[in-house]
């Protein structure tokens, strides 16, 4: 086992911070471009957009960064579908941010018609602000657009022989995951590590012990190299050589492997089911007077065509037909638990992410 001394660790971290700064600038530059027609709608003093009779209609999309590649492939497909059905051209205004950042932007004035985010809690905050007025979970998909699982990613050949969560506590392993204050993906990651700690305590002690799980999370976090703003930024850092293993969405690694990047996916024995929500933002849709096209876009996202695109980018489908057809493409974890095992989102937000929650105790080394 190789153990780095404090000087080596400090030098490595300084180098890592330099690389991360370069990555952030690169991501900002890349994020400014898009292959899909994008416009900024002109609104009146009340925020209303006159869709008019010009033969064009606008959809404003606010999404979390990890979903960007799949969504951008789907936009021209829906654009053609709507044109064929109505003779009207759809143009898009798009924004891709870390999930929590995106939710705050929508509440703060970004007038998205559709929110596609990492966590249902981020949709709930938009609803609590009065912008969503319908029961967004009331459909056969319970308001979800995609699924994934939390996995570990290593470089080609898995040089440090990472096999499970316990390996992330080794002193020779540098870990990456994003910041849960800004990233919904990070909260899934933290929840998965904490949940794995509960599962391990069940095996050792006969019951799920939150103190044991907190200590386990602390041991993993002690090896974290950096806390990036979003899951996509964390993945970019890993691609630039920062860290030895990344805690991330399965789809992030599968999408890169499909492009020929030689990563190894390690599925822990105990891991968490990720469910990503989508919702129509009623107040903005009413202001923009575009409900018909927005509802059609929403329904299209659940279609077999759209769900197969999500599968192409490594997500697990919510559409049952597509889920069954693509089942052989995905390895099933030995023990897959969901957010309800942890007590549900309300309990998790209070237990882990409140001002005195376990996550902030871990950060403060308490």
N, C-alpha and C positions, 0 to 999 in steps of 0.2 A: 504494500500500500504506500502511495506517495503522499507525503504530508508537506504542504507548503509552509515556509516560515512566514512571519509577519511582514518582513520586507518584501518578499516575493509577492505576497497577497496585495500589499499596498501598490507596488509597481503595476501589477496586473490590473487593479481597479482603476488606476490613473489612465492607463492605456484604454481600458474599456470605456471610461467616461468620454474620452476623446472620440472614439469610434461611434459611440451612441449619439454624440452631438452631430457628427457628420450624417448619420442615418436620419436624424430628425429633419435636417435641412433637405435631404434627398426626398423624404416622404412628402414634405410640404410641396416641393416642386412637382413631384409626380401627381399629387392629389389635385393639382390645378387643371389637369387635362382630362378629357373624356371623349370617347368615340361616338357618343350619342348626342344628338342635338339638345342643347341645354340653353334655356333662356331665363332671364330674370323678369317675372311678370310685373306689369305696371299696375299698382293698386291705387285706389282712391284714399281719402283721408281716414275712412273706416276700415281699411285693409281689404276692401272688396276688389276682386279682380274681374274685370269685364271680359268674359270669354268671347262675347260678341258672335258675329256670324262670318268671321274671316276664314273659316275652314280649319282653324287650329284650336286646340284646347290644351291647357297646361295642367300637369300633375307635379306637385312639389313633394319630394321624397326626402325624408330624414332617416338615415340608416346607420347602424353600427359598422365599424370599419371592416370587420372580418367578412361580412356578407357582400362586400363591394363587387368582387369578381363575378359572383353568380348573378347578382342583380343587374350588373351592366350587360351581361349577355342576354338577359331576359327583356331589357327595355326595348330594343328594336323589334323583338318578336311580338311583344304586345302592341307596339306602335303599328306594325303591319296588320295585325289582327283587327285593331280598331279602325284603321283606314279602310280595310276590306268591308267591314260591317257597316260603317257609317259614312265613309267618304271624308272623314275628319282626321287631320293629322295631330298626333299627340307630340307635344314638346315637353321636356323635363327640366325641372330645376332640382339639382341633387346636392346632398351634403352627406359625407361619411366621416364619422367621428367615433371616439370611444363612446360606449352606450350611455353611460351616465352623463357625459358631456353633451351628447346629442339631446337627451331628455331635457337637460337644463336649458339648452338653446331653444328648444321648441316652446318651453314654458316662458322663456325670456323674450320671445318675439319672432323666432324663425317659424314661418307659417306653413309648416309641413302638412300636407293632406294625408300622408301615410307615414306612420312610424314603424320601422322594422328594427327592433332592438335586441340586445342580448338577454335581457332579463325582464320578467313580467313586472318586477318592482319598478322598473323605469317607466313602463307604460302606466302603472298605477299612479306614479307621481304626476304624469300628464293628466290623467283622469281627475286626480285630486285638485288640480289647478282649474278644473272646470272646462277643459278643452275637449274631453271625450265625454259624451253624454249618453251613450248607449252601453249595454253590457257587452264589452268587447270579447269576453270569453264564451259567449253564448253561441257556439257553433260546434259542428262535429269535431273540429280540430282543437277546441278549447282555446282558440285565439292564437295558436302556435303555427309558425310557418316552416320550421325546420327543427331537427334534433341532431345531437352529436353526443360524444362522451368525452370526459377528461382523460387525456393520455400523457405519456412521457415521450419526448422526442430526443433521439441521440443521433450523432453523425454516423457516417457510413462505417459499418462493422461494429458499431457500439463499443468503442475502444475501452470504455471504463466498465463495461459489462453490467450496465444498469438493468435490473430485472423487476424491481418493485419500489414502492414508496420508501422503504427502509434505506435503500441505497442513496437517497437524497440527503440523508443525515451524515454520510461519510465525510471526513475532513478533506478528502481529495476531490470532491465533486462540487462544481460551481453551478448554481441553479438559476434559471430565469423564469419569472412570471411577471405580468404587469401589475400596476397599482390598483387595488380594489376601490380606491377613492374615486377614480375616473373611469375604470374599465369594468364592464359587466363580466367580461371574460375572466378577469382576475378574481371576481367574487366566486364564479364557478370553480376556479382553480383552488382557492382557499377553502371553499366548502368541501371540495373533494378530499383535500389533505386532512381537514378536520374530521370528515366522515370516515376516512380510512383509519384515523386514530381511534375513533369510537369502535370501529369493527375490530381493530387489533386488541383493544381493551376487552371486548367481549370474549375474544379467543383466550386471552391471558387471565382475565379476572372473572369471567362469567357474566359480566354486565357492561353496558356502555357507560364509560366514565369520562365526563367532560374535562376533568383535570388532566387525565392521561392524554386525551386528544389535544388539549392545549399545549402540553409539553412536547408532544410529537410535532405539532405545527411549529413551535419555537425552534426545535432542532432543525427542521427543514429550512425555516426562514434564515437561520444563522448562516446558511450557505448561499443565500441569494446574492447574485452579482449586481443586479439593478432592477428597479421597479419602473417600467416604462408606462407611458400614458395609456396605451391600448394594446389589445392582443396582437394587432397587426404590427405595431411598432416593436413589440417584444419579439415577434417572429423575425422581423427585419434585423434586429440586433443579433439574433442567433445566426442568421445567414451570414452576417459579417464577421462571425467568429467569436462573439461574446458568449461565455458560458459553455458548460459541458452538456447540460440536459435542460430541456425546456418543458414546463408544464403548460399544456395548451389544449385547444380543441383538436379532436381527431381530424376534422376536416381541414384544418390548416396544414397539417403534415401530408395528408392524402393528396391535396391539391398540388403540393410541390413535388411529391414523388411522381405524380402523373406527368409532370413536366421534365422528368429526368433527374431531379435532384435526389441524391442518394442519402436519404434519411432513414432511420430505423424508428418504427413505431412500437413502443412498449405499452401494452395494456396492463395496468396493475390488476392484481387479484380483486381488490375492492375499488370500484370507481363510480363516478356520479353520472347520471343521465342529465344531459343539457337539453333544455327546451327553450327555443327562441320565439318571442311573440311578434305579432303584427297587429296594428290597429289603425282604423280610420280616425282621424282627428276631426271630430264633427264641427267644431267652431270654425276651423279654417276652411273646411269643405263648404260650409254654408256661406262663408264670406266670399269664397271663390266661385260659388255657384257651378260646381263641377262634380256633383255627387254621382251622377250616372257613370261617368268614365272612371272615377276613383273606385266605385264599387265593382265595376267590371275588372279593373286592375287587381283589386284585392282578390276577387274570385279566381282570376287567372293564375295568381301565385300559388293556388292550391291545386291547379290542374295537373294532369299527368305530364304534359309537356314541361311545365315549369318545375315540377318536383323532380323530374329527371335531370334537369339542369343543376338543381341543388345537389343531387347525387353525384353528378359529374365533378362537382367541386368538393366532394368529400363529405357532404352532409348526409344524415339519415332522414329519409322522407317521412312526412306526416300523412301524406296521401296513402291510404292502406294498400291500394293496388300497386303503387310504385314501391312501397316498403317491402311487400312480399316478393315482387319481381327482383329487387336488388338485394335481398337478404344474404345471398351467397357472397356478396362483395365485402361484407363486414364481419369481422370477428366479434363474437359475443363474449363479454367479460365473464369471469367465473362468478362474480357477485356484483351485479349492477344495482345500485340503490338510487332513489330519487330524492328530491328535496323534502318530501314528506318524512323520510327516515330521520332527517335532521330536525323535524318539528314543523316544517312549513316555512315559507318566506318570512312571515311576520315574526316568528320566533327566532329565525336565523339572523334577521336584521338587528333584533334587539340583543341577542346573545353575542354575536360576533362584531357587528359594525356600529353599535351605539357608541357614544362618547367614552364609556367605560367598558366597552365590549372586549371580548377576547382578542380580536385582531389588534386593537390599539394597545392592549397590554403586551402583546407579543412585540409590537414595534418599540414600546418603551422598555422592553426587557423586564417586565414586572412578574 
